[in-house]
Amino acid sequence: MSNTKFNKLKTFLNSNELEELKYLNSQVENIHESKKSKTDIMNMSLNVLINNWANVNSIVFSEIVVMFADIHKYTNYVKEDNANSILVAINYFIKDLFDIFTKDGRVLYIGLTLILISILIYFIGITS
């Protein structure tokens, strides 16, 4: 807190209220640190990581299904007399797909999914 704000508070609050305010501020900082450490990948248990991965993949899959159900909205960008309009439609499609993958910290879980898929494809290639 800056000194001018603290001095303003001193004029309106007594010492007990200032101490309570400092205590509450320290509690909020502790809560933020605890929340930050719980969401850190290095502090998660394997069970929590797998549950989060499964939840994120189901949400992403459902959003991709909804996006493909509304695929006709990309045809609005395509004009028959303009060849570049197809590129514009593809650009919007890829942007929407990228937004689905990167929304709400999903990048890590999508990366894990892509790694697992690539390992499975590698094993399929080896065995055939």
C-alpha positions in Angstrom: 0.0 0.0 0.0 1.4 3.4 -0.8 2.2 5.9 1.9 -0.4 8.4 0.9 -3.2 5.8 1.0 -1.8 4.5 4.3 -1.8 8.1 5.8 -5.3 8.6 4.6 -6.4 5.4 6.3 -4.6 6.6 9.5 -6.8 9.6 9.6 -10.1 7.6 9.3 -9.2 4.5 11.2 -8.0 3.8 14.7 -5.1 1.6 15.5 -7.2 -1.5 16.2 -8.9 -1.2 12.8 -5.5 -0.7 11.1 -4.2 -3.9 12.8 -7.3 -5.8 11.6 -6.8 -4.5 8.1 -3.1 -5.6 8.1 -4.2 -9.0 9.4 -6.9 -9.4 6.8 -4.4 -8.3 4.1 -1.9 -11.0 5.2 -4.7 -13.6 5.2 -5.6 -12.7 1.7 -2.0 -13.0 0.6 -1.8 -16.4 2.2 -4.9 -17.6 0.5 -3.6 -16.4 -2.9 -0.3 -18.2 -2.3 -2.2 -21.4 -1.3 -4.4 -21.2 -4.4 -1.4 -20.6 -6.6 0.5 -23.6 -5.1 -2.5 -25.9 -5.5 -2.8 -25.1 -9.2 0.9 -25.5 -9.9 1.6 -28.6 -11.9 4.5 -29.6 -9.7 2.4 -29.6 -6.6 -0.5 -31.7 -7.9 -0.8 -35.4 -7.2 -1.0 -37.8 -10.1 -4.6 -38.5 -9.3 -5.6 -34.8 -9.4 -3.6 -34.4 -12.6 -5.3 -37.3 -14.3 -8.8 -36.0 -13.2 -8.0 -32.5 -14.5 -6.7 -34.0 -17.7 -9.9 -36.0 -18.2 -12.1 -33.1 -17.4 -10.3 -30.7 -19.8 -10.3 -33.3 -22.6 -14.1 -33.9 -22.2 -14.8 -30.1 -22.2 -12.5 -29.5 -25.2 -14.1 -32.5 -27.1 -17.6 -31.1 -26.5 -16.6 -27.6 -27.6 -15.1 -29.0 -30.8 -18.3 -30.9 -31.4 -20.3 -27.7 -31.0 -17.9 -25.9 -33.3 -18.3 -28.5 -36.0 -22.0 -28.5 -35.6 -21.9 -24.7 -36.4 -19.5 -25.2 -39.3 -21.9 -23.4 -41.6 -21.0 -20.0 -40.0 -17.7 -20.2 -41.8 -19.4 -20.4 -45.1 -20.5 -16.8 -44.6 -16.9 -15.7 -45.2 -16.7 -17.6 -48.5 -17.6 -15.6 -51.6 -17.6 -17.3 -55.0 -15.9 -14.4 -56.8 -13.1 -14.1 -54.3 -10.5 -16.9 -53.9 -9.0 -15.3 -50.8 -12.3 -15.6 -49.0 -11.6 -19.3 -48.5 -8.4 -18.4 -46.8 -10.3 -16.0 -44.5 -12.7 -18.7 -43.6 -9.9 -21.1 -42.8 -8.2 -18.4 -40.8 -11.3 -17.9 -38.6 -11.7 -21.7 -38.2 -8.2 -22.2 -37.1 -8.4 -19.1 -34.7 -11.6 -20.6 -33.1 -9.9 -24.0 -32.8 -6.8 -22.4 -31.2 -9.1 -20.4 -28.8 -10.7 -23.7 -27.7 -7.3 -25.3 -27.0 -5.8 -22.3 -25.1 -8.8 -21.2 -23.1 -8.6 -21.4 -19.2 -5.2 -22.9 -18.9 -5.9 -25.9 -21.1 -2.6 -25.8 -23.0 -0.8 -28.1 -20.6 -3.5 -30.8 -20.8 -3.9 -30.5 -24.5 -0.1 -30.9 -24.8 -0.2 -34.0 -22.7 -3.0 -35.4 -24.9 -0.9 -34.7 -28.1 2.1 -36.4 -26.6 0.0 -39.5 -25.7 -1.5 -39.6 -29.2 2.0 -39.3 -30.8 3.3 -42.2 -28.6 0.3 -44.3 -29.5 0.9 -43.6 -33.2 4.6 -44.4 -32.8 3.8 -47.8 -31.3 1.2 -48.5 -34.0 3.9 -47.7 -36.6 6.4 -49.9 -35.0 4.2 -52.9 -34.8 3.0 -52.8 -38.4 
